[in-house]
Amino acid sequence: MELKLYDYLRKEGINNPDADFREETYQNKVEQFDTTLGLNNDILDTVKKYLKTYNTYLKSNQQQEVSLRYYQILALYYTELYFQKRDEHDFIYAKESLAYWMATGSGKTIIMHLNILQYINHCKNFRDFEIIMTTPGVNLIEQHERELTPFIEFLNGKYRNTIRLTIDTTSALLNKPNDFFDFPQTKSYRRLILVDEAHIGLSTTGKTGTDGAFMDLRKRLNIENSFLFEYSATFHNITGELEKDYEKSIVYDYNYNLFYRDGYGKDYFFQQVGDDVLEKSFDDNLHHNLDIINEKIELWNKIDYALEKDLFKATQFPDKPLIAFMGNTVNNKEKSAKNEDDEVSDITNIVNFLAKLTDAEKTKYKYLFNEDINGKLTLTRNPETDDEILLSYGNGGYFGIVNVGNGAKFINDLDNDKVIKSPRDKVIISNLERYSFKNIDSQSSPINILIGSRKFAEGWNCFRVSVIGLINLGSSKGNKIIQIFGRGVRIKGLKNDGKRTFPNHNEDYFKLKNTKEEDKLRKIETLCVFSLKKSYLETFTGAVNKELEILRRYEITVSPSIIKLNDNTEIKFEEFRKRIPIFKLSKLEIEQRRVSLLDSNSFKVQYRQNGNIADDTVNNFSIALDYRPNRNEEGKDITGELVNFLNHFQSFINLNRLESLVSEFQEENSLYVNANNKPITIQNILQYVGSVTYKSSLDITNLELIENLVYQIALDFLKRLKNKVNWYINNSNYEYQELLNQSTERVKGDFIDKYYILKTIESTKEVRNKTTFKKQSEIDSEIKEFEEQIEAISENLKIDTIGNHIYNPLLREVKNNIDSEKDLKISPDKLNAGEKKFVQDAANFFNGNKDFKDYEIYLMRNVETLKSIGIYLNDDSQVFYPDFILWLLKGDKIYINFIDPKGQMGIQDATTLLDNEKVKIADKENNDTLVKLERALSKNHKKTFILNSFLLLRDSSMLGFNKPNNWVKDNLIDKNIFRLNWHTTDEKEQKVPANKLPDGKSYMDLLVEHMDLI
C-alpha cells in the first residue's frame, strides 16, 4: 500500500535533510522536543501542551504521568500538521478522517486520548460535543470504559459539561435505531468517532454489498462537522477501493517491523514448521510447551541481577513469564453451549493432560505449578466470573485459569476420574482477587497458565505472556493472529521503557545457554510460539509473516588501531590513546538546582551533585527579547514603557497567571528561583531584560496585550535562565584526564567496536498484482546471495590510503544497490555524502604532504549516541557533538579541531545560521567557550592546546552559493564556515574551477590555514 498522506506530511513537515528518525540520536532528540531537528517548533510546542494537559489529568486521577516515545510525538506532530494543511486548496487527501497504523503495544491508547485534545483544540465555540468510541471486541470495550470515561469527566470540567461519551461494540452500534445517527448540521455541534482495531470487518459484506457493514457504520456516523480517528496494528488485509481510501488517510505508519527494529517488545522465536516435535504426539507437544515455560519461570526466580547491576539497573525482571494456550477468538455460542467446537476439544485435551501427569512429571514442572503439586487436578469455578475455571492440584494454590464460554457445562461434561470438580456454591476462596484474570499482570499473581482464548487475544494489556501454545487456529483468522502475537511481544523492560535489553534478533532460542547471564535474560525476553498441531503453526506463521520482515544481521568487528592519516603508520590503540588527550562530558548526575536573583545582572546558583552541595555566582547575565511580528521591519524598545505601566497600573492585570507559570516551570525543570528568599516578581525579571523590542509603542489601554506580554517575558526569562544555569554547571564538570576508550557490548566508550549490516528479506512477492508468500527456498536463495555480497564487502574494505580502520565499513562502495534504504541498514549509520567526502579529502590531503611531515595527525569519528565528546553551547540549546575530531601533534603543542560536515543541521532558515551557537564558538575573540577548554586542557596536561571549530556545508546548502567574494569572506570564511565543493579544479570529477574558489584555495587549504599552526 502506498501511504500517500503519510509521505506527503513527512515531506512537508521536516526541513532537515540530515534527520533520520531511524537513528537513536534523532529519536532521543524528538523525545526531548529538541528545537534543532528541522521540525516546526510551534507544532512541537503544541504537542507539548497537549501532553501537559493529559498529565494534569493523570495526576488528578492519581495515575502515573506519561512521557511520549519519539514515534508517538511524530504521530501527533503529523496529525497537527494535517489539521493545518487540510483546508489548503491543493490538499488532496482525506478531509474528515485519519488512520494510525501502529503496532500492538506501541501505545495507541495514549495517542487516542491526545487526539481528542487535538480535535477539540481545532473546534471553536462548540455547544455540544459528542464522542463515540467503538471497537469489535467486548473486552476492549471494558478496557476503554475504564480508561476513557474518567478522562472525559476531566475534560467536562474544562468544557462546561458539553462533552457526551458513548462507548459500545461495533455490532451494538449497527443495531441502534436510525435516530441514533442523527446530528445537527451546525458547527456548534461536533462529533468525534474513535475506532479501535479498525481493520476488523473492513472486508465484510454489508448493506451496500461492497464496503461492508463496518464501513457503512463509519459513513453513517462520520457526517458533516464530524471527524473519524481509526487505530489498528495492521492494514494488510484490505483491498480494492478501501485500500485507496486508506492510502489517503493513514497519517502515521509505525508497523510492527519498525516497532521491533527500534528495540521495543520481546524478541520472538517460532517453532519451525518442519520441526520433528510437531510430528510427535499431542502429549509430547504439550511437554515441550511446559518444559520451556517452566525453565523461564525458574530463570525469572534465579537470575542474579546484582552481578550485572550496571547493565540491568533492576533487581528483578518485571514481567513474570506466563504461558497462554490460545487460538480461535470467535465465540460460536451455539457450538460452545454444546461444547462441540474444536477449541473446547483442545482445551479438554490440555486439562486431561494436566490431570494425568505423574508425581515425577509434576515435580519436573514445579516452578510452573508454584511447587504445590500434591493431589489430583482440581477444577474450581471462579464465584465471580462465569467463564473462568481455576486450576490447582488438590487443595493447593491455584496455578492456572481455563476460559470457556460455558464454564459450568464444561466442568459438568468433563469425564475424567483423575479430576476433582469443586462445586461453585460450596467454594469460599480467600484473596480471590489474586487469582482473577483481571489481576494476572501483577507479579504477585500465582497464575502461570492460561487455557482458552476468548479473553486473551483482545483488550488485554498483559506483559507476562512468554510462551504461546497455539490451539484450534482456523485458516481465516489473519487479523486475530496478529492480535495474538501482539499479546505476547509486549514488555515493560528492565528500564520500564518498553524495550528489550538486547535489541538484536536471536534466530535460535535453543542455542542460548543457561551458563551466561546475558543468554538467561534473552530467554526471558523472548516470546516462544509453539503449537499442538502442525496446521495451527502453519496458519499462524503464514499470517504473521505478512507483518514481519525477515531480518538478517551481519557483524563487522572494527578497531581504532590505525587512524594516523599522514603516513599510514600502524600504531596500537593502547599507545596512541595516550598521545591524543581530549575532554569528555561529565557522567555525574546533577540533582536539584536553586537560583537566587541578585542585583547587577548576576545570580547565585546552588546544586546537588553526588550528595554534595556546590554554589557559585554567575555574573553578566542579561537577555534581549524581540517580539516583532516581522523582523525585517524596524521596531521599538518598550522596556521603559512596560516598567512605567507596572509602577502605576499593575493592579489592572492578573498576576496569578504569572505565579502559576513560575510554579509549574520550577516543578517541571527542578529549578527553583527566588529573589532575596521571596517569590520572584515581574519587576525582578525585568532587571535582567536589556531590551524588549515590539512593532510599536505600548498601548496601555490594551490590558490583554500587556498581560500576555508579561507572561511571555517571564516564560522566556525562565527558559534563558535555565539554559544559563545548565551551561554554567556543565562547564564546571568536564572530564579532562580520562583517556579514550573502546566501546564494548556492556560499556559505552568513545569508539564503536562493531558495525552491523542489517538486511531485510521480504517474505511476500507480487505475482500478477497478487501478493503471495515466497517459498522458503526463495527466501533462502536471497539470504545466500546477500551473504555472498557481505563477504565481498568484508574483503574489500580499504578506501584510498586510509587503511583498514574504523571508517571502512562506513566508506565502502557497494554495488547491486543492496544498501538501499528499503532493505539494508547499517548501525551505527553510514557516513552521509558530506562526511564521506571530508574523510577521503582529509586522507588524500595529509598523506605524504611534506608540509606536515613533522606532525602526527589523527582523525576520529565522533558518534553522538555515545554522548562522550561534546561541547556545551553557551545558551544550552543543545550539546554540540561535532562529527569529527582532528588532532595535529607537534612537540608540546596539540591542535584539536572539531569538524562538522552537517553544519546546517536543524537550521530552518539558512539566514539564521550565523546566530547559531555552533557558529559563535569559532570566534574565540568574542566567545570564550573554546578558550576555557584550551586553558583547562593545558593546565591538566602541561602542554599547549589550540582548539578550533569548523562547519562544512554540503552541496545542498544554498548558503554562500553564487555570493560575491566579500560576502563569502565576511559571512563564511571568517567564521570558519567552508563549502565542501570548494575544491581544486578537476573537470572529470566536476569540481569547482580554481577561479571560482575563494582566493583560489580549496576548503582543506582554508581549514589548515585557520588552524593557526605555529
N, C-alpha and C positions, 0 to 999 in steps of 0.2 A: 504494500500500500504506500502511495506517495503522500507524505504528510505536508500538504501544501500550506496550510495555515501555520503550522509549527515552523517550517522552513522560512516562510516569509517573516515571521516575528523574530526569528534568530538573526536574519539578515538586517532587519530594521533596528533591532534592539541592542546590538553590540557594535561599538565603534572601534574596538581594539582588535586588529588583525592577529595579534600575538596571543590573545586569550584562548586557551584550550581547556575547556572545563572537564576534559578527561583527566587532567593533571591535578594532583593533590594540592599543588601550590595555589592554583586558581580556585579550587574548591574551598580551601581554607579562607581565602580572601573573600569569597562570596559570603561565607558564614559569619565573617566579621563585618559585613556590609562595607567592604573596602571601597573607597571612592576613586581608586586608580585603575579600575577594571575596564573602563570604557563602556560601562552601563550608564543608563540615565539615572543620575543620583537623586533626582526628585522622585522618581518612581521607587527607587530603593528606600528612600525615607518614608514614602507612603506605606510600603510593605512593613517597615519597622513599626509604624504607628498601628497598623492592624495587629501585629504581634503583641505590641504593648497592651492594647485593649483586651486581647484574648488572655494574656497573662494576668491582667487585672481581674478578669472573670475567674480564672483558675484559683487565684489567691483568695478571692471572696468565697469560693466554694470549697476551701480547704484542700485543694488539689495542687500537685507539684507543677510549677511553671515549666514551660517547654522552650527549648531553643530549636530553631529550624535547621535542618540539614541543607546543604547547598542546593540540591535539586528541588527541594520544597520552595526555597526562596526564588529560584529561577521560574518555577511553575507559576508562582504568584506574580512575579515580575512580568512574565509574558502575558498573563491574564490582565494585569493593569495596563500594559501596553496595548493589548487588544481593545480595551474599553476606550482608550484614547484614539485609536485608529478606526474604529468600526463605523464612525459616521463620515469618514472621508469618502469623497465621491468615487475614488478609484479602488476602494477596498471591496474585493470581490468575494470574500469568504463569509462564513456563517455569521448571520446578524443576530440571531436570537438563542444561540446555544454554543456551549463549549464542552469538550470531552477531554478527559485525562486518562492516558494510557500509562498506568503506574503499577509497578509490581506489588504483589501481596506482601505486606509487611513494610511498605515504604512510607506509610503514614498518610494515606488518602483521607482519613477522617479529619485530621488536623487541617488539611487543605480544604476540605468541605466546609469546616467551620469558619475558616478565614475567607473563603469565597463568599459566605453570607455577608460578612463585613464589607467585602469589596463591592458586592452588588448594591447593598444598602447605601453605601457611600456615593454610588453613581445614580441613585434615585433621589430626586429632590422633592421635598414638600409632599410626601405621600400621606394620605389619611388612613389608609388601610393596607396592610402588607400581609400577604398570605404565603406561607411556606408549606409546600407539600413534599414530604420526603418518602421515597418508596424504594423497595428492593424486593426481589422474588422470595427470599428466604425468611421464614418466620423467626429464626434465631437471630438473624441480622436485624430484624425489626426490634427485637428486645434490646439488642445492643445499642441501636441508635436512640431508642427511647431513653435509655439510661444516660447517654452521653449528650444528646441534643436538647432534651427538654429543659434541663437547668440552664443551659446556655441561652436559650430563647427567653427564659424567665429573666435572666440578667439583662438581655437586650431590651426587654419590655420596660425595665426600669429607666432606660435611657430614652426610649421612644414612646412613652406615654401609653403603654399597653396597646399599641396599634398592630402588633405582630401576632398572627394566628398560626398555629402549627398543627399540621396533620401528618401523622406517620402511619403508614399502612403498607401491606404487601401489594405487589402489583396486581395479583389476581383479585384481591379485595377491591381495589380501585376500579378494576374492569367491571365489577358488579354494582358499582354505585349508580344511582338514578341519574338521568340526564341533567337535572338541575344542579347536581354537584359541580359540574364543569362550568357553569355559568360564571361570568366575571365581568363587572362593569368595564366598558371600553373607555376609560379615562385615566390620565396619568396620575391622578391622585390615588388610584388603586393599583397595586403591584402584586405580581405573583412570581414566586421563585420555586422552581421544581428541581429537586435533587434526586438523582437516580444512582444508587449504588449497585455494583455488579451489573453494569449497564448492558453487557454483551448478551446476557441471558434472554432468550426469547426473540432476538432480532430476526431470526430466520423462520420464526413460527408463522404459519399461515393464519391470518386474522380476517377481520370483516372485509377488508379491501381485497383479500386474496393475493396480495403482493407483499407489502412490507411486514405484515404480521400484526398480531393483536397488540403487542407491546409498543410497536411504533404507532399504531392507531391511538393508544393511550397518550403517548407523548404529544401527538399532534392536537389532541383534544384539550390537553392541559396547557400547552405552550401556545397561547393565543396572544392577542395584542397586549402590550405592556407587561408581558411575562418574559421569563428567561429560564433556560434549562442548563444545569450543570450535570454531566454524566461522568461516572468514575468506573474504571474497570482495569483488571490486571491483564486482560487480553482483548484485542480486537481482531484476532486472526480469522475467526470463523464467520465473517460477514462478506458478502459478495455483491456483485451487481451494482444497482443504483445506490444501495445503502453504503457500499464502500466509497463511492464518490462523495456522498454526503459527509462521511466521517473524515475523508481526506481534507475537507474544508473546515472541520470543527475541532479536530484534535489539536489542542493548544500546547500540550506538552507530552513528550514521549520519554518515559523512564521505565522501559520494559525490563523484564527480569534479567536479561543479559547485561544491561547497564548497571542494574542494582547489584548483581553478583560481581561484575568487574570492579566496582568500587569497594569491594570487600564487605558488603552488607550480607547478612544472612549466613546460615550454616553452609559449609561445603556439602557436597552430595555424592552419594555412591549408589548406583543401581545394580542390583543383581543382574549378571549377564543373562540374556535370554537363552543362550545356549549352555548355561551352566548345568553341570550334571545334577546339582541339587534339585533342579526343577523336574528331573526325571525320576526322582525318588518319591517315596510315598508321602501322603498328606502329613503323617506324623513326623517324618524326617524333616520336612519343610518347617513344621512348627518348632521342632527342636532347634533348628538353625536360627529361627527368629528369636527364641528365648535365650539362646547362647549369647547372642550379640547384645541384647538389652541388659542381660544380667551382668555381662562384663562392663558395660558402660556405667551402670549404677555402682558397681564395685570401684571403678576408676574415680567416679564422682566422689565417693567417700574417702578415697585413699591418696589422691594426688597431693603431694607436698608442695603447696604453693610458696611456702617460706623459702624454698631453695631457688625459686625464680621470682622473687619479690619485685625486682627491678623491671622484669619483663611483664609480669601479670598484673601487678598492683591490685591484687584481690586476695582475700582469704579463702574463698571458695567459688567455684563456678556457679553462677546464679541460677542456672536452669537445670534442675534435676531431671535426668533422662527418663523418658516415658515411651512406651510402645503403644501404637494405636492401630488396630485392625480395622480398616475401612475401605470402602469402595463405592458401591451404588448409593446415591444420595436421594433418589426419587422414591418417596414413600408410597408404594402401591397399597393403599389402605385395604382394598378388597382382599388381596393376597395375604397381606400382613395379618389381617384379622384371622385368617385361617392358618397362619404360619406355614404358607405354602411357597413363599417366594424363595429364590436361591440364596438371598442374603441370610434369611433366618436359618436356612440349611447350613451355611458356612459357620454361622455363629454357634449353632448347636454342635457342630463338629469340634469347634475350638473348646467349648465348655466341656464336652465329653473327654477331650484330650487332657485338659487340666485335671479332670476328675480321676483319670486312670494313672496319673504319674505315681511312680513308686516313691518310697521314702528317700531312696538314694538320689532319684532324679530331682525331687523337691529340695533336697539338701544342695544339690548342684546349682539350683537356681535360687539359693537362699536370699540373695540380695533383692531379687525381683519380688519375692514373697515377704520381704521385711523380716526374714528369719523366723517367721511364725507359721510353721508348716505341719503342725500336728492335727490329725483328724481328717475326716472326709471333706471334699469340696462342698461348701455351703452357699446356697443362693438365698439372698435376703432382699426383698423389695424395699426400696427407699420409701419410708412412710410419707414423704412429702412430694414425691415425683413419680408419676405413673409409669414412666418409661425407663426408669433406672433400676437395675438389679445389682446389688453389691456382692462381691465375691470374697470368700475367706476360706480358710481351712479350719474346720471345727469351730470352736468358739474364739478363734484368734482374730487378730485385727484384719480389717478389710484391705485388700491389695488391688482390687480391680472393679471395674464397672462394666456391665453389659447394658447396651441401649437397644431396645427393640420397640416397635410401635405399640405392641400389646404385651406389656410385661407380665401381667397375671396369667394370660393364656400361655405364654412361653414357658413359664415355670410349671404350670399345670400339665402341659403336653410333653414336658421333658421326661423321657422314660429311661432312667439310669439309676440303678440301685447303689451306685457309688456317690450319689449326690444327695445332700440333705436340703430339703426345701423348708425354709423358715417362713411361716405364715406372717403376713403383714400386720394383722390386727393384734398379734401377740408379741410384736417386736418393740422394744424400747431401746433406742440407740443413743447412748450418751455422746456428746460432742458431734452430733450428726453433721454439722456444717463442715467438719474436716473431710468428710467422705463424699461430699456432693461434687458433682461435675463442675458447678459454677465456681468452686474454690480450688480447682485442680492445679491452677498455675502457682499456687503457694508452695514454697519449699517445704512447709510442714505437712503438706498433703501426703498421706501414705499410699495414695492410689498410683500404681505404676503401670497398669494395663487397662486399656480401653478396648472394648469389643463392640463393633457396630459402627454406624456411620451417620445416622440421621442428625445428630447434633455436632458432628465432628468436622464436617467439611466447610460449613458456612458459619459466619458470625462468632467465631471463636478465636480470641486473641491470645492463644496459648504459645508459650515459648519452649515448652518442655519436650515436645514430640521429637524423638531422636531416632526411632525406628518406625517405619510404616510397613505393616503387613497387609498386602492387598487381598481383598476378598470380593467376590461377586462383582467384577468390574465389567460392565457391558461395553459394547463396541461404540455406542453413540454418546459417550459421556465426556467429550473432549474438554468442555469448559469446566465441568465438575472436577476433572482430573487436575487441572491447573489449580483449582481451589484446594484440593487435597495436598498437592505438592507445596502450595503456599503455606499450609498449616505447619508443615514440617520444617521449612527453612527459616522460620522466624528465630531470632536470637536476641537476647539482651546484650550479651558480650561482657567481657571482664571489665571493660571501661564504661559499660552502660550506654554505649553509643550505637548499638545495633550491628556491630561489626565482629567478625570472627578474628581471632588473634593472628592467624596466618592466612593472608588473603589468597595465596596461590593455590590453585586446584591440585589436589592429590588424586591421581587417577585410580589407584588400587588401595582400597581400605585395608585389605588383608596383608599388605606389605608393611603397615605401620606396626612398630614394635612396642611392647609394654616395658621395655628396658630404658626408653628415652622419655623424659618428661614432655618434650615437645610432641612426640607421637601420641602420648596418652591424651594430651589436650586436643590434638587433632581428631582423635576418635570421638571424644565427647562433642566436638564442634562439627561433626559430620552427620548429616541425615542419611540413614541407610534405608533403602527401599527394597524390600523383599516381597515375595509372593507365594501364595499357597498353590497357585496353578500357573503353568506357562502362559496360557492365553491371557490371564489377567495382566501379567507383566508386559506382554507384547502390546496390549491395548494401552497400558499406562505409558510406556516409553514412546509409543507412536505419537501420543498426544503431547507429551512434554517436549519431545524433540521439535515441535513446532515453535515452542518458546525458547528452547535452549540452543545456543550456538556451541558447536564442538570446539573447544579451545585447546590448542597445543602450545606448551611453553618450552622455550629453549633458553638455556642459561649460558652466558658467556662470562667467565671469570676474568677480571681485569686487574691490573696492578699499576700503581702510580710510580713505578720504579724508573721510568725513562720519560722525563718531561723537560730535559735540558735541551733548549732549542738551537743554540748557536753552533754546537759542534757534534750533536747527536751522540755524545758520550754517555754510556750507561752508568748511572750512579744508583746504588741501592737506596731504597726508601729510608731505612734507618739512618743512613748517612746524610742524605740531603735534607731531611725534615729538620735537622738541627741547624741547617745553614740558612733557612728562609723563615725567619720569625714573622708572626702575624698577630693581630689582636682578634679576640673572639667575643661574641655576645655572652653576657653572664647567664649562667644557668640558675642563679639564685631567684627565688620567688619573692616578690615584693607584696607585702600584705597591706594593711590599712594605711592610707595616706591622709595627712591633715595639713591644711594650709591656713595660715593666719595672715590676713592682708595688713600691710604696713603702709607707711607714708612713702612718698617719693618713688612711686613705681617699683616697689620691692615687696617681697613677701617671704615669710618663713615657712619652710616645708619640713614636716616630720613624717617618717615612715618606719614600718617594722620590717626587718629583714632577718630571717633565721632566728626570730625571737628577740633580736636586739633592736633598739630604737636609735635611729640616726636623725640628725636635724642639721639644717643649714639655712642660710639666707640667699635668696635669688634676687639679683638686682636688675635694673633696667628692663623691666617688663612693661611694655606698652603696646596697645593694639590700635589699628586703624580700621574702621568699618565703612563699607561703601554699599549703600542701598539704592543707588541709581538704577532705575529700570533699564536704561540704555547707557552703557558705559562709554559710548562714543560721544555722548553729549555732556557739556560742561555742567557740573553740579555745584552744590553749596554745602559748606560745613555748618551743620546745625547744632553742634555740640553746645555752644553757649546758649542758644535759644532754648534747648531742651533743659539745661541746668536751670535757667531762669524760670521756666514754666514750673519745674518741680519745686523750686524755692517758694513759689507763691500759690500754686494751684494743685499741689499734689493730692489733696483730699478729693479732687474730682475724678480721679482714676482709681480703679480697683486693683490694689496691690496684693490681694490674696492670691491672684493668679501667679504673681512673681514668687511668693513664698512657696506655693505648691511646686513650681518649676524647680526652684533651688533644692527643695527636699527630695523630689524624685531624682534629680540629677545626682545628688550625693549618694543616694541608695544604689542607683544603677551602676555607678562608677567607683564606689568605695573611696570617694574623695570628699572629705568633709571640710568645708570652708567657713571661716568666721572672720570677724573684724573686731579686734580687741575683745575677744571672747564673747561677742554678741552676734546674732544673725546678721548676715550681710544685707545691705540695702542697695537701691539703685544708685544712691549717691556714692557709696563705697566703690561700686563698679565703675562709675564714670571717671573716677580718679585715674583709672588705668586706660581710659579710652582717649587716645590722642586726637582722633577726629571721627565724626560721623557725617559722611557725605550723602546728600539726598538731592533729588532733582530740583528742589526749590526750597524756599524758606518754610519754616514750620508753621502750620496753620493751627493756632492754639484753640480754635473752636472745634476742631475735629478730634474729639476725645478718644474715639475708637482707634484712629490712626496713632495717636500718641501712646495709647495703652499697648497696641501691637508693637510699636517701636521699642518701648521699654522692655517688653517681653523678649523681643528678638535680640536686643543688645545684651540682655542678661544671658540668654542662651549662648550667643556667640562668645561672650566673655568666658563663660564657664568651659566651653569647649577648648578655647585657646589656652586657658589656664591649665586645664587637664593636660593638654599636649606639652606645655612648657614644663610642668611638674614631671611628667613621664620622661621627657627628654633629659631633664637635669638628673634624675635618679639613674636612668640608664647609662648616661655618660659617665657616671661615677662608678660604674660596675663593669666596665670592660675587663676581660682577662688578657693579660699581656705575656704571661710566662708559659702558657700551655703550648706544647708542640702540636704540629699537625698529626692527626690520627686517621688511620684507615677505618672505614665503617665495617662493621660485621653484622651478622643477622640479628644480634642481640643489642648492639650499642651503635648509635649514630655517631659517626666521626665527621671528617671533613671531606673524605673521598667516598665514592661508591665502590664497593668491592665486586659487585656483579651487575650485569645488564641482562635484561630478559627480553627476548623477542617472542611476542605472543601472536599466534596465527589462529584466525577464526576459520573453521571449516563449516560451511553451510550444510545443514542436514537435509535440506529440501532443494528441489530443482524445478525449473519451469519446462514443461513438456506440452507444446502446442497450447500455450496460455493456461495450462492447468498445473497447479502445484502438486508435486508428488514427493514421497520420501525417496531419498537416494538409497541405493543398495549399500550394504556395509562394504562390499568390495570397491564401490566407487569412492566412498569416504576414505578407505584405507589407501587407495591409489593417490588421492590428493595429499594425504598426510605424508606418504612416502616421497612424493615429488617435492614437497616443501622441505622435508628433512634433507634431501639432497641439495636443495638450494642453500639451506643454512650451513651445510658442510662446506659448500663453495665459498660462502661469505667468510666463514671462520678461517679458511685457508688463504684468503686474500684481503687481509685487513689493513695492510700498510698503505698509507696515503702519502704521496710525495716523499719528503725527507723526515717526516715526523717520527717514524719508527713504530714499534708495536707497543703502544701505551694506552692510557685510558680513553683517548679520543677515538680510537679506531672503530669501535662498534657504532659510534655516532656519526662518523665521517664516511662510512663505507658507501660504495656505489653499488646499487642493487638493480639488476636487470629484470626483465619479465614483469615489471610493475608489481612485485609482490609486497612492496611496502606501501601500498595504497591505504588510505585512511579506513577503507571499508573493512579490510580483513587482516591488517597487521598493525601491531602497536609495539613500540619499544619503550621499555621502562628502565630507568628514567628516560624522559623524552629525548628523541634525537635532536641534534642541533638544527636550528632553522637555517635558512639560506644565508642570512647575515652573519650568524655565529660561525657557520662553517667557513664562509669566505674569510672572516677575520683570522681564524686558526690557520688556514692554509697560507694566507698572505703573511702572517707573522712568521711562520716556519720558513717560508721562502726568503723573507726579508733578512732574518737574522742568520740563517745558515750560511756559513762561510764568509760572512761580511767582515772584512778586515777592520772596520771601524769599531767592532765590538769584540775583538779577539781577547781583550783583557777583562771581559765581563763574563760572569756566569748568568745565564738567562733561563728563567723557569716560567712556565705558563700553567695555570691551574683553572679548570672549570669550577665555578662556584655554584653548587646545587642548592637552590633556595629551600627545598624541602628539608634539608639537614639543619637549617636555622643555626648555622655556626658562625660564619663570617659575614657580618653585615654592618652597616653604618646607620646609627640613629640620626635621623634628619632633624633639623632644628625645630620644626613645627610638629614633630612626632606624627605627621600624617601617614607615615609608613616607615618601615625599616628598609633601607636600600641594600639589596643583595646584588651587587654587580655580577654580571655573568662570568667575568674572567678577572683573574688577578695575575699580573705580570711582574715578576721580580727581576731586577738587574742588580748584581752584586759586583762591587769593585773596591778592594781594600776594605776599609772600615765604613764604607758608605753603602747603604741599602736603599734602593729605589723601589717603592711599591706603587703599582699603577692599577687602578680599578677601571675596568673597561666594560662598557655595556652596549653591545650592538643593537639593543632594542630600546634606544634612547627615548622613543616617544610612547612607550607602553603606558596606557592609562591616561593619556592626554587627549581629551575630546576635541579641543580646539588648538590647532598647531600654534596659533599666535600666542598662546599662554605658556608655551614651553619654557621661555626664558625666566618665568617666575617660579618654575618648579624647583624644589629644594635640591633635586639631583643635579640641577644645573648650577645652583648657587655655590655648592661646596667646592667647585673647581676654582672659584675666585678666592684664593687664600688671603688676599689683601683685605677683603671685606667680609670674609666668612671664616671663622676660626675652627670649624669642625675638623678639618684635616690637620690643621696646625696643632691642635691639642693632642691629637693622636700621634703626631710626629714627636712631640715632646715626651709623651708618656712612653713610647717605644724606645726612644733614645735613652731615657732615664733607666728603664728596666734592663736594656741590653748593652749599654755602654758603647753604642755605636751611633753614627749619624743616619737618620732616616729622612727620606724625602718622599712624600706621598702626593699622588696626583689622581685626578678622576677625569675620564673621557667618555663622552657619549658618541656612538657611531650610528648614523642614520641610514636605514636601509633604503633601497631604491624606491620603495613605495611611498616614502615620506616626501611631501612637497616642500618641506622647509628648506629654503635656500635654493630651490630649483629655479633656474633662469633669473637669479637675482644678480645685480651688479656686484663687482668685486668689493667695493667699500662696504656694502650691506653685509656680504658674506663674512668679511673680516670682523666687523663690529659685532654682529649678532651670532656668529657661529665660531669662527676660528679663535677669537679672543676669549671665548667661553669654553674652549676645549670641546667643541662640538664639530665633528667632521662627518662627511658623507662617505659611505663605503664605495661609491662609484668614482671617487677622486683617485684615479689610478693611472699609472703610466700608460701611454698610448699602445694599443695593440689591436689592429683592425680585425685580426682573426677572432679575437675574443670580444670585439665590440666594446672595448673600454674607452674611457673619456680621452679624447685627444689632448696632448700636452698643453696646447694653447688654451684649453678650457679649464685647466687645473689652477687652483689658487697659487699664484707665483710659480706655476709650473711644478708644484710639489704634490706627490701622492699623499693620501691620508696617513700612510705609515711614516713617511718623512715628517709630516706635521706632528704626528703623535710623539715621535722620538725628540723632535725639536722642542716640544712643550714639556718634556720631562725635566728640563733644566739640568741635564747631566753635567757634572763638574769634572 
